[in-house]
Structure formats: C-alpha cells, structure tokens
Amino acid sequence: MPWTKQDYPNSMKNLPDETREKAIEIGNALLDDGYEEGRAIPIAVSQAEKWADNDTDKDEYLLLSDEDGWMLRKEGNKRASYRFETKQEALAKGRELVKKNNCTLVVHLKDGSVESKLNE
C-alpha cells in the first residue's frame, strides 16, 4: 500500500515536513520496484535526508550585528527581516526559523566572521 502525507511509517514522523514528503516519494518508488517495506523505509529516509542536505534552494538567514544591535536577514535581501537588542534574542528567533522553515542560519560574530551554521 503506498504511503501518503497522512499515512506513513513511524520512522518518518520526526523528519521535517519537506524531507518526509521526499522520503514518502522515494519509499513509494522503491515499493513499486519490488522492495520490501522493511528495506524500503531506511533507504527512503537516508536518501531523503541526503536530498535535504544538498538542497541548494534552501533559504539561508544571516545573524549579523550592526550599530543598532543584532539582526536576522534573509540571504540576498538588503534589509533585515528581524531586529533585536541582544544576540541571544536574535539566536532564539533564528532557531525558530530553522525549525519552522527547514532553512540554514549562519551566525556571525561582531567582527563579521562566521561563528557557526545551524540547520536543525
């Protein structure tokens, strides 16, 4: 029986929505090719996670400082999407965006150098 967005294996429940949808698509293709469910599930999850990691269309937010404090700016935009007084506030919002939008957050130090990248 093919899997759907509402009916899929438990091992896919903690995947981000977009990655889960890709895992379902891959899993259904494997089942159509004759793979057993027990074999198709881990292959589909693994391939969907690789697909998500290589997704070059994934949005990227930058956490940067300026004279007014800290900001989150979507890569390619000139204006800040969000502004905060402290880096901690900006980081909390950035983590929320990463979870909600399956995107990447590039955290910068005050000098502009990259401190870290978050994508989960």
C-alpha positions in Angstrom: 0.0 0.0 0.0 1.5 3.4 -1.0 2.3 5.9 1.8 0.7 9.3 1.9 1.2 12.6 3.9 -1.3 11.3 6.4 -0.3 7.6 6.5 3.5 6.9 6.6 5.9 4.7 8.7 6.6 5.9 12.3 10.3 6.2 11.5 9.4 9.2 9.2 7.4 11.1 11.8 10.3 13.2 13.1 11.6 14.3 9.7 10.9 17.9 8.7 7.8 18.1 6.5 9.6 18.6 3.2 12.1 15.8 3.9 9.2 13.5 5.0 7.4 14.2 1.8 10.5 13.3 -0.2 11.0 10.1 1.9 7.4 9.1 1.1 8.0 9.7 -2.6 11.2 7.7 -2.6 9.7 4.9 -0.5 6.7 4.6 -2.8 9.1 4.3 -5.8 11.1 1.6 -4.0 7.9 -0.3 -3.2 6.8 -0.1 -6.9 10.2 -1.5 -7.8 9.6 -4.5 -5.6 11.5 -3.7 -2.4 10.1 -5.0 0.8 8.8 -2.4 3.3 11.5 -3.2 5.8 14.2 -2.4 3.3 12.5 0.5 1.5 11.9 2.6 4.7 15.6 3.0 5.8 16.7 3.6 2.2 14.0 6.2 1.6 14.8 8.0 4.9 18.5 8.1 4.2 18.1 9.3 0.6 15.6 12.0 1.6 17.9 13.3 4.3 20.8 13.4 1.8 18.4 15.3 -0.6 17.5 17.8 2.1 21.2 18.4 3.0 22.0 19.0 -0.7 19.0 21.3 -1.3 20.7 24.4 -2.7 17.3 26.2 -2.9 17.2 26.1 0.9 16.7 29.5 2.4 19.6 30.9 4.4 19.3 33.5 7.2 22.2 35.5 8.4 22.5 36.6 12.0 24.6 39.8 11.9 25.4 42.8 14.2 25.3 46.4 13.3 25.2 49.8 15.1 21.6 49.2 16.1 22.1 45.7 17.7 21.5 42.3 16.1 19.5 41.4 13.0 18.3 38.4 11.0 18.4 39.0 7.3 17.5 36.5 4.6 20.4 35.8 2.2 20.1 38.1 -0.8 18.0 40.7 0.9 19.3 44.2 1.7 17.0 44.8 4.6 16.7 43.0 7.9 13.8 40.6 8.4 14.0 41.0 12.2 15.9 43.2 14.7 16.9 42.6 18.3 18.8 44.3 21.1 20.8 41.1 22.0 22.4 38.3 20.1 20.6 35.8 22.4 17.2 37.1 21.3 18.2 37.0 17.6 19.6 33.5 18.0 16.3 32.3 19.6 14.3 33.7 16.7 16.8 32.2 14.2 16.5 28.8 15.7 12.7 29.1 15.4 13.0 30.0 11.7 15.3 27.0 11.1 12.8 24.6 12.7 9.8 26.2 11.0 11.2 26.7 7.5 13.8 24.0 7.2 16.4 26.6 6.4 20.0 27.4 7.5 21.1 30.0 9.9 24.6 31.4 9.6 25.7 33.0 12.9 28.3 35.8 12.7 30.5 37.3 15.3 30.5 41.1 15.8 33.6 41.3 13.6 31.6 39.7 10.7 33.4 36.4 10.7 31.2 33.2 10.7 30.8 31.7 14.1 28.6 28.7 13.2 25.9 27.3 10.9 22.7 25.8 12.2 20.3 23.8 10.1 18.4 21.7 12.6 
